[in-house]
Amino acid sequence: MSSSSIAAWFGRSASAGIVAALVILSGCQVQPLYSETSPAAHSLGSIAFSDAKDRVSQEVRNHLIFLTAGGAGEPANPEYRVDLRVKTVSSGVLLERSSDTAKAGRVVVSADYTVTRTGDATVLRAGHRQAVALVDYPAQEFAKLRAIRDAENRAARQLAELIRADLAAVLGR
């Protein structure tokens, strides 16, 4: 086989490969999960959330309402209802032996949630998510309390984003 026929064969093979790849890829339909035109976008705007029991629960609930409705608030006639049960645990993780005080800690905010269709009371999903925020404890007591509160807020925001992604996946089907 001459070098010109090998080059021609490789050229035809490359062209055929490109055409085959284009034919295969033309069948793909990729839609972003968070776009306004996705099927989940309308459904996310029609979710009502259960009332909060404490400050951290209220943070998670507020972030979820904003993320799902795009800042429009809760709907008047919701198609879905999400029952949230939020729990917060903070603990010291880096103990100083001489004074037996923690220098750093972690805040874990977890939630159990149930997504229900309001029309027929069908449970679409029940799940559990958690978010962890790390915190450094300063020497002053008020600063320590404020650092813990900031960590709770960060974890609540992360938790709301995780739950929103789960809701988009469930309602996008």
N, C-alpha and C positions, 0 to 999 in steps of 0.2 A: 504494500500500500504506500502510495506516495504521500509526502507531507501535505500537499495541497488537498488531497482527498480526505485526509485525517482532519485537517482544519475545517473543511466544509462539513464533515460529519459532526464535529463538535459544535459548529455554528447552528446546524439544524437541530441538534439535541438541545442546545441552550434555548433556542426559540420555542421548541415544543414544550420544554419545561416551564418557561415563563407563561405560555398560553394555558397550560394545564393548571398552574398555580392561580392564574387570574380567574379561570372558570370555577375552581374550587372556592376561592375567596368571594366570588360574587354571590354565593349562596349564604354567606354569613350576614346576620343582622345583629349588630351590637347596639344596644341602647344603654345610655347611662342610667344608673339606678336613681340618681338624684335630679334628673332633668324635669322641667315643668311639663314636658309632653309624655313622660312615662306613665304607665297605668297606675303606678303607686302614688303619683303626685296628688291626684284628686282624692284618693282614698286616705292619704296621710292627713289631709286637711279636714277630714270628717271624723276625727277621733276625739272622744271625751276621756278625760283622765280622772281617776278617783281623787277624793280630797286628801290633803296632806295631814299627817299627824304631828309633825315637828318641823323645825327649821330646815334640816337637811332634806327631808322629804319634799318640802316646799321648793327648795332649790332645784331638785331633780324635776319636779312637776313643771315648774316655770320654764326650765330649759327645754323640756320635751314639748310643751305647748308652742314655744317659739320655733323650735326646729321643725315640727310637723306642719304647723299652719303658716309658717313663713312670716310670723309677726302679726297675723290677723286675729289671734285669740282662738278660744274654743268655739266650735260651731253651735248654732242654736238647735239643730236637729242632727245629732251625730249618728253615723252609720255603725261605728265601732266604739267599744269602751275598753279601756285599759285599767285594770285594777293593779295598783302599785303597793308594795309593802317594802319600805326602805329601812335598812338597818345600818347603823354606824358604829364602828369600833376603832378606838385609837389606842395605841400602845407604844411604850418606849422600847427602843431596840438597841441603843448604845449606852450602856450603863457605865458611869464613872464609879469605880470601886471605893475610892476614898470618901466620897460624900453620898454614895448610893442614890444618885440622881441620874436621870436619863438626859443625854445630850442630843439625841435624835429620836425620831419616832416615825410611825407610819399610821396613816388613817385609811381604813378600808370601809368603803361605802358599797353596800350590796343591795340588790333589789330582786324580789320575786315578782313577776308580773304575769297577768293573764289577759289575752286579747280575745274579746267576745264580740260577735256580730249582734247588734241590738235588735235586729228584726226577728231573728229566730233563736237567740240566746246560744248560738253555736260557738264553742270555744275553738278558736283558730290556732292558738299557740299559748303554751304556758312555758315560761322560761326563767332563768336565773342569770344575772350578770353582776359583776363586781368591778370596781375600779380602786386602785391604790394610789395614794399620794404620800410622798415622803416629806418629812418636816424636820427642821433643826430647832431645838429648844433653846431659846436665849435664857439668860440668867434671871431676867425680870419676869415676874409672874404674869402681869397683864400682857406683856409681849408674847409670852408662851401661849396664853389663851387665844390671842389674836392669830398666832401662827397656826394653831390647831384649826381655828375657824377658816382661815384661808385655805388650808389643806382640804378641809371638808368641802369647801366651795369648788376647788379644782377637781376633786374626785366626783362630786355631783355632776359637774359639767361633762366629764369624761363618761360617766355612767349614762347620762342622758343621750350622748352621741352613740354609744353602743346599742342602747335600747331602740333608738330611732332607726339605726341600720337594720336591726332585727324586724322592726315593724315594716320598713320598706320592703324587705325580702318577703315577709309573709303576705302583705297586701299586694305585692307586685305579681303574684302568681295568678 
